[in-house]
Amino acid sequence: MCLALAGLVGEARAFDIEVLEVTAQGKRFDISFDVVIDADTQRAREYLHDHEQWPRLSDNVSESTLLETFADGRRRIRLVFRTCILVFCKTIRQVKDVTSNSEGVLVTENVAGLSDFAAGHEIWRILVHGTRTRVRYSGTLEPAFRVPPVIGPWIVKRKLRQRLVATARRLEQLAAAATPAAAPGGPPRATP
């Protein structure tokens, strides 16, 4: 699978993809991704758990805004991102409730009615893996917008795979080049 993905993204990488599966069932997409990156686990957690850093992790995310913090610690976050398929581009909005813990688990639940997704659930696990970091992602997404039949699911699956690989690469680069943040939840600082 890694050789096939090397052709997909066209660049050498220092991380090892162990699982990258995207399946379509009707309008729902099920995603499973397991990668080992060369980065400090705590630094990777800081980037992933800080919504303000999400635009740095994915070049198609233009906005990541905290809308509300709930008494139970959940954060409601609005994401705006732009994606293009061939010459057709779409700005997509997603509002999700996010919970995280110090063990490196981040869980998101789509807020239907406020998003361009009818449903969605994601679990990110950032785990120590020897001297490296394992990133495990599982999720389901159900767009509320129309996905053209026949070729549409194939294109969406391909885009999701590309975004996951690009995000893992960027997380590895940022976490490897940063020093831990001075305050919890603050953005990591670049090493001089």
Secondary structure, DSSP 4 states (H G I P E B T S, - for coil): -HHHHHHHH-S--SSEEEEEEEEEETTEEEEEEEEEESS-HHHHHHHHH-GGGHHHH-TTEEEEEEEEE-TTS-EEEEEEEEEEETTEEEEEEEEEEEEE-TTSEEEEEE-TTSSSEEEEEEEEEEEEETTEEEEEEEEEEEESS---TTHHHHHHHHHHHHHHHHHHHHHHHHHHHEE--SSTTSPPEEP-
